[in-house]
Amino acid sequence: MLEAKLSEAGTLKKLLDAIKELVTDANFECNEEGIVLQAMDNSHVALVSVKFAAPAFKRYRCDRPMPLGVNLTSLTKVLKCAKDDDICTLKAADEADVLNLVYEAKNSDRIAEYDMKLMDIDADTLNIPETEYDARVTLPSAEFTRIVRDLSQLGESVRIEVSKEGVRFASDGEAANGNVLLRQSDGSHITGSTIKPKTEADDEEEEEAEGSSRKKAKVKKEKNDDDVEMEDDDKDEDKEKEDEDEEDFQPKENEDGEEEKDDEGEEEDSGSKKRKKKANGTSKPSKKPKTSKSKGKATEDEDSSSVVIEMNQHVSLTFSLKYLVNFSKSASLSPKVQLMMSNDVPLLVAYDFNQGYIRYYLAPKIGDD
């Protein structure tokens, strides 16, 4: 028996919208590790691989491995009956010919239930070999979507070239030509390294490393700020600051009952107080923490819009824009996309999200084909 409960039906809807035009019928292979789909388009030019890991579900149970043969067009119609924030539960009995879908509304007591007929689809699961790529480009998925859509107005093919200059997308049409160059955002190109598709473990290690480095940088900056303040203050100013601090921290006590002071002490206090007000008017230490926070936010924004290029050697390949435009529909699932290329090897377009990943493999064009 299969029971898979997703916290939001919108994730499954976005996934099907991205692949329904490439694949008509496909098997969802269900096992204890999660749900996997692998299928090729009718022309056998592109392959799509999808994975929903078991921990991505609120509740997941699969007693034994079982395929669910589904017509993606029909499943898309059934999923349109659910709101994006509805809780979606997929149920199927052993050797069942029906897939049961239950939608639970979060803000009301509404529960909708649908049954969809399953199909017997004879499809062999393809073993995708682990490949070491010559180049990997990580860029914002929205930028990739814009590039392929713009260039698809000019021609049918795009040449993707990765070099020391950056990554260039070029399309030659009958009436016009166009190209877009994206340069490396942060530092020089990484060369001579082994480039493989990222796994979930790699993403977790990167997040931990980024978090620790940001914490260290913040602590170091705070210490440096303190050091600068200590170096700028003379001994006399330190003494005057202490006197001022005593007055600043006791405003109410002075109003309720003044302490007995000598006339000389009062004159010294009033003089130091005037000097302090002038000094405080020029220095603004209270704004330093705000500056560090704003820099941290700016760093996060730069990370989300950065372009990272890893390259072992120059790569230049030509692909069909029609397929790349279809691939770019997965931009709603992930803010970043990875393009992995090697000469004479299919292009890998990968979108990783919290619930798993979706990967597309596209064969390059050869000659004038």
Contacts in CASP RR format, 6 or more apart in sequence:
PFRMAT RR
TARGET T0000
AUTHOR 0000-0000-0000
METHOD contacts of the structure
MODEL  1
MLEAKLSEAGTLKKLLDAIKELVTDANFECNEEGIVLQAMDNSHVALVSV
KFAAPAFKRYRCDRPMPLGVNLTSLTKVLKCAKDDDICTLKAADEADVLN
LVYEAKNSDRIAEYDMKLMDIDADTLNIPETEYDARVTLPSAEFTRIVRD
LSQLGESVRIEVSKEGVRFASDGEAANGNVLLRQSDGSHITGSTIKPKTE
ADDEEEEEAEGSSRKKAKVKKEKNDDDVEMEDDDKDEDKEKEDEDEEDFQ
PKENEDGEEEKDDEGEEEDSGSKKRKKKANGTSKPSKKPKTSKSKGKATE
DEDSSSVVIEMNQHVSLTFSLKYLVNFSKSASLSPKVQLMMSNDVPLLVA
YDFNQGYIRYYLAPKIGDD
1 61 0 8 1.000
1 62 0 8 1.000
1 63 0 8 1.000
1 91 0 8 1.000
1 92 0 8 1.000
1 93 0 8 1.000
1 94 0 8 1.000
2 30 0 8 1.000
2 61 0 8 1.000
2 62 0 8 1.000
2 63 0 8 1.000
2 66 0 8 1.000
2 68 0 8 1.000
2 90 0 8 1.000
2 91 0 8 1.000
2 92 0 8 1.000
2 93 0 8 1.000
3 59 0 8 1.000
3 60 0 8 1.000
3 61 0 8 1.000
3 62 0 8 1.000
3 89 0 8 1.000
3 90 0 8 1.000
3 91 0 8 1.000
4 30 0 8 1.000
4 34 0 8 1.000
4 35 0 8 1.000
4 52 0 8 1.000
4 57 0 8 1.000
4 59 0 8 1.000
4 60 0 8 1.000
4 61 0 8 1.000
4 62 0 8 1.000
4 89 0 8 1.000
4 90 0 8 1.000
5 57 0 8 1.000
5 58 0 8 1.000
5 59 0 8 1.000
5 60 0 8 1.000
5 87 0 8 1.000
5 88 0 8 1.000
5 89 0 8 1.000
5 90 0 8 1.000
6 12 0 8 1.000
6 56 0 8 1.000
6 57 0 8 1.000
6 58 0 8 1.000
6 87 0 8 1.000
6 88 0 8 1.000
6 89 0 8 1.000
6 90 0 8 1.000
6 355 0 8 1.000
7 58 0 8 1.000
7 87 0 8 1.000
8 84 0 8 1.000
8 85 0 8 1.000
8 86 0 8 1.000
8 87 0 8 1.000
8 88 0 8 1.000
9 79 0 8 1.000
9 82 0 8 1.000
9 83 0 8 1.000
9 84 0 8 1.000
9 85 0 8 1.000
9 86 0 8 1.000
9 87 0 8 1.000
9 88 0 8 1.000
9 103 0 8 1.000
10 82 0 8 1.000
10 84 0 8 1.000
10 85 0 8 1.000
10 86 0 8 1.000
10 88 0 8 1.000
11 333 0 8 1.000
11 353 0 8 1.000
11 355 0 8 1.000
12 79 0 8 1.000
12 88 0 8 1.000
13 76 0 8 1.000
13 79 0 8 1.000
13 80 0 8 1.000
13 82 0 8 1.000
13 84 0 8 1.000
14 330 0 8 1.000
14 332 0 8 1.000
14 333 0 8 1.000
15 50 0 8 1.000
15 330 0 8 1.000
15 333 0 8 1.000
15 358 0 8 1.000
16 72 0 8 1.000
16 75 0 8 1.000
16 76 0 8 1.000
16 79 0 8 1.000
17 76 0 8 1.000
17 329 0 8 1.000
17 332 0 8 1.000
18 326 0 8 1.000
18 327 0 8 1.000
18 329 0 8 1.000
18 330 0 8 1.000
18 332 0 8 1.000
18 333 0 8 1.000
18 358 0 8 1.000
19 37 0 8 1.000
19 39 0 8 1.000
19 48 0 8 1.000
19 50 0 8 1.000
19 72 0 8 1.000
19 358 0 8 1.000
20 72 0 8 1.000
20 73 0 8 1.000
20 76 0 8 1.000
21 326 0 8 1.000
22 39 0 8 1.000
22 41 0 8 1.000
22 46 0 8 1.000
22 48 0 8 1.000
22 323 0 8 1.000
22 326 0 8 1.000
23 39 0 8 1.000
23 40 0 8 1.000
23 41 0 8 1.000
23 48 0 8 1.000
23 72 0 8 1.000
24 42 0 8 1.000
24 71 0 8 1.000
24 72 0 8 1.000
24 73 0 8 1.000
25 39 0 8 1.000
25 69 0 8 1.000
25 70 0 8 1.000
25 71 0 8 1.000
25 72 0 8 1.000
25 119 0 8 1.000
25 121 0 8 1.000
26 37 0 8 1.000
26 38 0 8 1.000
26 39 0 8 1.000
26 69 0 8 1.000
26 70 0 8 1.000
26 72 0 8 1.000
26 121 0 8 1.000
26 123 0 8 1.000
27 37 0 8 1.000
27 39 0 8 1.000
27 67 0 8 1.000
27 68 0 8 1.000
27 69 0 8 1.000
27 70 0 8 1.000
27 121 0 8 1.000
27 123 0 8 1.000
28 35 0 8 1.000
28 36 0 8 1.000
28 37 0 8 1.000
28 67 0 8 1.000
28 68 0 8 1.000
28 69 0 8 1.000
28 70 0 8 1.000
29 35 0 8 1.000
29 36 0 8 1.000
29 37 0 8 1.000
29 38 0 8 1.000
29 65 0 8 1.000
29 67 0 8 1.000
29 125 0 8 1.000
30 62 0 8 1.000
30 65 0 8 1.000
30 66 0 8 1.000
30 67 0 8 1.000
30 68 0 8 1.000
30 92 0 8 1.000
31 62 0 8 1.000
31 64 0 8 1.000
31 65 0 8 1.000
31 66 0 8 1.000
32 54 0 8 1.000
32 62 0 8 1.000
33 53 0 8 1.000
33 54 0 8 1.000
34 51 0 8 1.000
34 52 0 8 1.000
34 53 0 8 1.000
34 54 0 8 1.000
34 60 0 8 1.000
34 62 0 8 1.000
35 51 0 8 1.000
35 52 0 8 1.000
36 49 0 8 1.000
36 50 0 8 1.000
36 51 0 8 1.000
36 52 0 8 1.000
37 48 0 8 1.000
37 49 0 8 1.000
37 50 0 8 1.000
37 51 0 8 1.000
38 47 0 8 1.000
38 48 0 8 1.000
38 49 0 8 1.000
38 50 0 8 1.000
38 125 0 8 1.000
38 126 0 8 1.000
38 128 0 8 1.000
39 47 0 8 1.000
39 48 0 8 1.000
39 123 0 8 1.000
40 46 0 8 1.000
40 47 0 8 1.000
40 48 0 8 1.000
40 126 0 8 1.000
41 47 0 8 1.000
41 48 0 8 1.000
41 323 0 8 1.000
45 320 0 8 1.000
45 323 0 8 1.000
45 362 0 8 1.000
45 363 0 8 1.000
46 323 0 8 1.000
46 326 0 8 1.000
46 360 0 8 1.000
46 361 0 8 1.000
46 362 0 8 1.000
46 363 0 8 1.000
47 126 0 8 1.000
47 128 0 8 1.000
47 346 0 8 1.000
47 360 0 8 1.000
47 361 0 8 1.000
48 358 0 8 1.000
48 359 0 8 1.000
48 360 0 8 1.000
48 361 0 8 1.000
49 128 0 8 1.000
49 357 0 8 1.000
49 358 0 8 1.000
49 359 0 8 1.000
49 360 0 8 1.000
49 361 0 8 1.000
50 357 0 8 1.000
50 358 0 8 1.000
50 359 0 8 1.000
51 356 0 8 1.000
51 357 0 8 1.000
51 358 0 8 1.000
52 355 0 8 1.000
52 356 0 8 1.000
53 200 0 8 1.000
53 355 0 8 1.000
53 356 0 8 1.000
54 60 0 8 1.000
54 62 0 8 1.000
56 354 0 8 1.000
56 355 0 8 1.000
56 356 0 8 1.000
58 87 0 8 1.000
63 94 0 8 1.000
64 94 0 8 1.000
66 92 0 8 1.000
66 94 0 8 1.000
66 95 0 8 1.000
67 121 0 8 1.000
68 92 0 8 1.000
68 99 0 8 1.000
68 118 0 8 1.000
69 118 0 8 1.000
69 119 0 8 1.000
69 120 0 8 1.000
69 121 0 8 1.000
70 99 0 8 1.000
70 116 0 8 1.000
70 118 0 8 1.000
70 119 0 8 1.000
71 119 0 8 1.000
74 116 0 8 1.000
74 117 0 8 1.000
75 116 0 8 1.000
78 101 0 8 1.000
78 114 0 8 1.000
78 116 0 8 1.000
79 88 0 8 1.000
79 101 0 8 1.000
81 103 0 8 1.000
81 112 0 8 1.000
81 114 0 8 1.000
82 88 0 8 1.000
82 101 0 8 1.000
82 103 0 8 1.000
82 112 0 8 1.000
83 103 0 8 1.000
83 105 0 8 1.000
85 106 0 8 1.000
86 103 0 8 1.000
86 104 0 8 1.000
86 105 0 8 1.000
86 106 0 8 1.000
87 103 0 8 1.000
87 104 0 8 1.000
87 106 0 8 1.000
88 101 0 8 1.000
88 102 0 8 1.000
88 103 0 8 1.000
89 101 0 8 1.000
89 102 0 8 1.000
89 104 0 8 1.000
90 99 0 8 1.000
90 100 0 8 1.000
90 101 0 8 1.000
91 99 0 8 1.000
91 100 0 8 1.000
91 101 0 8 1.000
91 102 0 8 1.000
92 98 0 8 1.000
92 99 0 8 1.000
92 100 0 8 1.000
92 118 0 8 1.000
96 118 0 8 1.000
97 117 0 8 1.000
97 118 0 8 1.000
98 115 0 8 1.000
98 116 0 8 1.000
98 117 0 8 1.000
98 118 0 8 1.000
99 115 0 8 1.000
99 116 0 8 1.000
99 117 0 8 1.000
99 118 0 8 1.000
100 113 0 8 1.000
100 114 0 8 1.000
100 115 0 8 1.000
101 113 0 8 1.000
101 114 0 8 1.000
101 115 0 8 1.000
101 116 0 8 1.000
102 111 0 8 1.000
102 112 0 8 1.000
102 113 0 8 1.000
102 114 0 8 1.000
103 111 0 8 1.000
103 112 0 8 1.000
103 113 0 8 1.000
103 114 0 8 1.000
104 110 0 8 1.000
104 111 0 8 1.000
105 111 0 8 1.000
128 361 0 8 1.000
130 196 0 8 1.000
130 197 0 8 1.000
131 196 0 8 1.000
131 197 0 8 1.000
131 340 0 8 1.000
131 342 0 8 1.000
131 345 0 8 1.000
131 348 0 8 1.000
132 194 0 8 1.000
132 195 0 8 1.000
132 196 0 8 1.000
132 342 0 8 1.000
133 195 0 8 1.000
133 196 0 8 1.000
133 340 0 8 1.000
133 341 0 8 1.000
133 342 0 8 1.000
133 345 0 8 1.000
133 348 0 8 1.000
134 162 0 8 1.000
134 195 0 8 1.000
134 311 0 8 1.000
134 312 0 8 1.000
134 313 0 8 1.000
134 315 0 8 1.000
134 341 0 8 1.000
134 342 0 8 1.000
134 343 0 8 1.000
135 162 0 8 1.000
135 195 0 8 1.000
135 309 0 8 1.000
135 310 0 8 1.000
135 311 0 8 1.000
135 312 0 8 1.000
135 313 0 8 1.000
135 315 0 8 1.000
135 340 0 8 1.000
135 341 0 8 1.000
135 342 0 8 1.000
136 195 0 8 1.000
136 309 0 8 1.000
136 310 0 8 1.000
136 311 0 8 1.000
136 338 0 8 1.000
136 339 0 8 1.000
136 340 0 8 1.000
136 341 0 8 1.000
137 162 0 8 1.000
137 167 0 8 1.000
137 182 0 8 1.000
137 307 0 8 1.000
137 308 0 8 1.000
137 309 0 8 1.000
137 310 0 8 1.000
137 338 0 8 1.000
137 339 0 8 1.000
137 340 0 8 1.000
137 341 0 8 1.000
138 306 0 8 1.000
138 307 0 8 1.000
138 308 0 8 1.000
138 309 0 8 1.000
138 336 0 8 1.000
138 337 0 8 1.000
138 338 0 8 1.000
139 167 0 8 1.000
139 182 0 8 1.000
139 307 0 8 1.000
139 308 0 8 1.000
139 336 0 8 1.000
139 337 0 8 1.000
139 339 0 8 1.000
140 304 0 8 1.000
140 305 0 8 1.000
140 307 0 8 1.000
140 335 0 8 1.000
140 336 0 8 1.000
140 337 0 8 1.000
141 328 0 8 1.000
141 330 0 8 1.000
141 331 0 8 1.000
141 334 0 8 1.000
141 335 0 8 1.000
141 336 0 8 1.000
141 337 0 8 1.000
141 351 0 8 1.000
142 331 0 8 1.000
142 335 0 8 1.000
143 182 0 8 1.000
143 305 0 8 1.000
143 307 0 8 1.000
144 328 0 8 1.000
144 331 0 8 1.000
144 337 0 8 1.000
144 339 0 8 1.000
145 328 0 8 1.000
145 331 0 8 1.000
147 169 0 8 1.000
147 180 0 8 1.000
148 158 0 8 1.000
148 169 0 8 1.000
148 321 0 8 1.000
148 324 0 8 1.000
148 325 0 8 1.000
148 328 0 8 1.000
149 325 0 8 1.000
149 328 0 8 1.000
150 180 0 8 1.000
151 158 0 8 1.000
151 169 0 8 1.000
151 170 0 8 1.000
151 171 0 8 1.000
151 178 0 8 1.000
151 180 0 8 1.000
151 321 0 8 1.000
152 171 0 8 1.000
152 321 0 8 1.000
152 322 0 8 1.000
152 324 0 8 1.000
152 325 0 8 1.000
154 171 0 8 1.000
154 172 0 8 1.000
154 173 0 8 1.000
154 175 0 8 1.000
154 176 0 8 1.000
154 177 0 8 1.000
154 178 0 8 1.000
155 171 0 8 1.000
155 172 0 8 1.000
155 173 0 8 1.000
155 174 0 8 1.000
155 321 0 8 1.000
156 320 0 8 1.000
156 321 0 8 1.000
156 322 0 8 1.000
157 171 0 8 1.000
157 172 0 8 1.000
157 318 0 8 1.000
157 319 0 8 1.000
157 320 0 8 1.000
157 321 0 8 1.000
157 365 0 8 1.000
158 169 0 8 1.000
158 170 0 8 1.000
158 171 0 8 1.000
158 318 0 8 1.000
158 319 0 8 1.000
158 321 0 8 1.000
158 324 0 8 1.000
159 168 0 8 1.000
159 169 0 8 1.000
159 170 0 8 1.000
159 171 0 8 1.000
159 316 0 8 1.000
159 317 0 8 1.000
159 318 0 8 1.000
160 167 0 8 1.000
160 168 0 8 1.000
160 169 0 8 1.000
160 315 0 8 1.000
160 316 0 8 1.000
160 317 0 8 1.000
160 318 0 8 1.000
160 319 0 8 1.000
160 339 0 8 1.000
160 341 0 8 1.000
160 347 0 8 1.000
161 167 0 8 1.000
161 168 0 8 1.000
161 170 0 8 1.000
161 314 0 8 1.000
161 315 0 8 1.000
161 316 0 8 1.000
162 309 0 8 1.000
162 311 0 8 1.000
162 314 0 8 1.000
162 315 0 8 1.000
162 316 0 8 1.000
162 341 0 8 1.000
163 311 0 8 1.000
163 314 0 8 1.000
164 189 0 8 1.000
164 311 0 8 1.000
164 314 0 8 1.000
165 181 0 8 1.000
165 183 0 8 1.000
166 181 0 8 1.000
166 182 0 8 1.000
166 183 0 8 1.000
166 184 0 8 1.000
166 189 0 8 1.000
166 309 0 8 1.000
167 181 0 8 1.000
167 182 0 8 1.000
167 307 0 8 1.000
167 309 0 8 1.000
167 339 0 8 1.000
168 179 0 8 1.000
168 180 0 8 1.000
168 181 0 8 1.000
168 182 0 8 1.000
169 179 0 8 1.000
169 180 0 8 1.000
169 182 0 8 1.000
170 177 0 8 1.000
170 178 0 8 1.000
170 179 0 8 1.000
170 180 0 8 1.000
171 177 0 8 1.000
171 178 0 8 1.000
171 179 0 8 1.000
171 321 0 8 1.000
172 178 0 8 1.000
182 307 0 8 1.000
183 307 0 8 1.000
184 307 0 8 1.000
184 308 0 8 1.000
184 309 0 8 1.000
185 302 0 8 1.000
185 305 0 8 1.000
185 306 0 8 1.000
185 307 0 8 1.000
185 308 0 8 1.000
186 302 0 8 1.000
186 306 0 8 1.000
186 308 0 8 1.000
189 309 0 8 1.000
189 310 0 8 1.000
189 311 0 8 1.000
190 309 0 8 1.000
190 310 0 8 1.000
190 311 0 8 1.000
191 311 0 8 1.000
191 312 0 8 1.000
192 312 0 8 1.000
193 310 0 8 1.000
193 312 0 8 1.000
195 310 0 8 1.000
195 312 0 8 1.000
195 340 0 8 1.000
197 338 0 8 1.000
197 340 0 8 1.000
197 348 0 8 1.000
197 350 0 8 1.000
197 359 0 8 1.000
198 338 0 8 1.000
198 350 0 8 1.000
198 352 0 8 1.000
200 352 0 8 1.000
200 356 0 8 1.000
203 352 0 8 1.000
210 303 0 8 1.000
214 296 0 8 1.000
214 299 0 8 1.000
218 292 0 8 1.000
221 292 0 8 1.000
222 292 0 8 1.000
225 288 0 8 1.000
229 285 0 8 1.000
233 241 0 8 1.000
237 279 0 8 1.000
240 272 0 8 1.000
240 275 0 8 1.000
240 276 0 8 1.000
241 276 0 8 1.000
243 269 0 8 1.000
243 272 0 8 1.000
244 272 0 8 1.000
244 273 0 8 1.000
244 276 0 8 1.000
247 254 0 8 1.000
247 269 0 8 1.000
247 273 0 8 1.000
253 259 0 8 1.000
261 269 0 8 1.000
304 335 0 8 1.000
304 336 0 8 1.000
315 341 0 8 1.000
315 342 0 8 1.000
315 343 0 8 1.000
316 343 0 8 1.000
317 341 0 8 1.000
317 343 0 8 1.000
317 347 0 8 1.000
317 364 0 8 1.000
317 365 0 8 1.000
318 364 0 8 1.000
318 365 0 8 1.000
318 367 0 8 1.000
319 347 0 8 1.000
319 362 0 8 1.000
319 364 0 8 1.000
319 365 0 8 1.000
320 362 0 8 1.000
320 365 0 8 1.000
323 360 0 8 1.000
323 362 0 8 1.000
324 349 0 8 1.000
324 362 0 8 1.000
327 349 0 8 1.000
327 360 0 8 1.000
327 362 0 8 1.000
328 337 0 8 1.000
330 337 0 8 1.000
330 351 0 8 1.000
330 358 0 8 1.000
330 360 0 8 1.000
331 337 0 8 1.000
331 351 0 8 1.000
333 351 0 8 1.000
333 353 0 8 1.000
333 358 0 8 1.000
334 351 0 8 1.000
334 352 0 8 1.000
334 353 0 8 1.000
336 351 0 8 1.000
336 352 0 8 1.000
337 349 0 8 1.000
337 350 0 8 1.000
337 351 0 8 1.000
338 348 0 8 1.000
338 349 0 8 1.000
338 350 0 8 1.000
338 351 0 8 1.000
338 352 0 8 1.000
339 347 0 8 1.000
339 348 0 8 1.000
339 349 0 8 1.000
340 347 0 8 1.000
340 348 0 8 1.000
340 350 0 8 1.000
341 347 0 8 1.000
341 348 0 8 1.000
344 364 0 8 1.000
345 364 0 8 1.000
346 361 0 8 1.000
346 362 0 8 1.000
346 363 0 8 1.000
346 364 0 8 1.000
347 361 0 8 1.000
347 362 0 8 1.000
347 364 0 8 1.000
348 359 0 8 1.000
348 360 0 8 1.000
348 361 0 8 1.000
349 359 0 8 1.000
349 360 0 8 1.000
349 361 0 8 1.000
349 362 0 8 1.000
350 357 0 8 1.000
350 358 0 8 1.000
350 359 0 8 1.000
350 360 0 8 1.000
351 357 0 8 1.000
351 358 0 8 1.000
351 359 0 8 1.000
END
